[in-house]
């Protein structure tokens, strides 16, 4: 049971979004939804009982690891100074998912702001771009694989893109 709680905690921390019990089961490889729910409730109680800046919350049957409200002010500047903003990360996800990608296709999906995202991603070394007819072919670089800790051949297995986010 302790190992399952640790797995659930790792999943909630890594995914950083609210998950259903079914999703948590899929990510942890545990099929017993009852066991997962019991572990989540125990983990929530442990966080509630200890003096921590983190908490486990449940909203509409979705579970999440969050920072307690009284500590959010500490993280606001950190999140705004993140290396890659959320829109840039989303553009990078589209490129990685379709790679190699035509720049024109990325622009159709992400809009004209993706031109700026592509420029930043090139400057940061996450992608390369080369001329191809009237567009450009965009490919992800080894830095992408290192940064996101993804094995090159397993990209499609590791890449999760929510249709609501892209």
N, C-alpha and C positions, 0 to 999 in steps of 0.2 A: 504494500500500500504506500509506503514511504517513497519507493522508486516511482510509482505512478504519479504521486503528487509532485515530485521533482520534474518529471517529464511534462506534466501539465503546466507547471510554473515556467519551464523553459519555452514551451510553445506560446504561452500567453505573452511572455516577455519578447520573444522574437517576432511574432506576427504583429503585435502592437495594434490590434483592432479587436472588436468584440467578436466572439466565436460562439456558435451553437455547440451543444454537447456532441452532436454528430460530427461536426468539424474537428473538435478536439479528439474524438475517438479515431478519426481518420489519420490525423497528424501523429498521434501517439501509438497507433497500431493496436488499440484496445477496442474490442467489439462490444463489451458490456457497458451500455449506457448508464445503467444503475451504478456500476462501480465508478465510472467517471464522475457522475453526479455526486456520489458520496465523497469522493476525493476532493472535488471542487468545494463542497461545503466545508470540509475539514480544513482545506487550505485557506478559504475565506476566513474561517474562525481564527486560524493561526495568525493571519495578517491583522485581524481586528484586535487580537489580544496583545500583540507585541507593539512596542513603540517604534513604528516604522513610518517612513514617508510614503510608502506604497500601500495600496489596498486592492482587494479583488472586489469588483462590482458585478452585479447582474441587472440587466435591463432587457425586458421583453425576451426572456429565455436565452440571452446572449451574455457570455462571461468575458471579463476583461481585467487586465492588470493595469491599474492607473496610479498616477501620483495623486496624493491627497490634496484637496483644494488649497489648504494652507501652505503648501510648498510649491504651487504652480508658478508663483512669481519668480522663483529661482530659475526655472527652466525656460521662461519666455524668451530671454535674450539668447540662450543657447540654441533654441530651435530656430530662431530667425537667422542665426549665424551658421546654420548647417551648411556643409560643403555643397550639397546639391539640394535645391529647393524641390518641393513636391512636384510642381509642374515639369521641372527638368527631369526628375526621376521618372515621371510618367512617360515623357518623350523617350527617354533611354529604354524604358521597358518596351515600348512599341518597336524601337529599332532592334532590340535584342530578340524580341519575339518573331519579327519578320526577317531577320538578318540572313543574307545581306538585303538591305532595304534601298529602294529608290527614295531619294530625298522628297520627290514630288508626292509619293505615297504617304510618307510620314507627315507632310504638310497637310494633305487631305484629311488625315485622321486627327492630327493635333492642332491644326489651324496655323495661321501665319506666325504666331509667337514661337513656333517650333524652329524657325530660322535662327532666332537668338539662342534657343536651347542647344541646337546643333553646334553653333559656334562655340558656346561655353563647353560643351562636352568634348569638342575637338581640342580646345585649349587645355582642358583638364586631362586629356589623354585617354578618355574612355572610348572614343570612336575615331575611325579614319574616314576620309571622304575622297573620292576620286571622280573625275568627270566621266560621264557616260551619256553620250548624246546630248540632249537638252537638259538633262538632270544630273544628279550625282549618285553614285553608289556609296552607301554608308555601311560600314562594318564595325563591330565591336572589337576592341583590342585586348591583349593579354591583361592589361590593367583592370579591365572590367571583371574578368574572371577572378583575379586576385582580390580585388576590392570587395566583391560580393561573395567570395569564397565558393565559387561554382566551378565544377569540372567542365571543361570545354565541351566534351561530347554529351554531357547530361543537362545542357541548358534547358531544353524543352521540359524535362522532368522537374526542374527546380524553379522555373519561372511561373509565377502565379499572377495573372492579371485579372483584376475585377472589372467586369464590363461597366460597372458604375463609376469606376475611377478613371477609365481611359475614354 
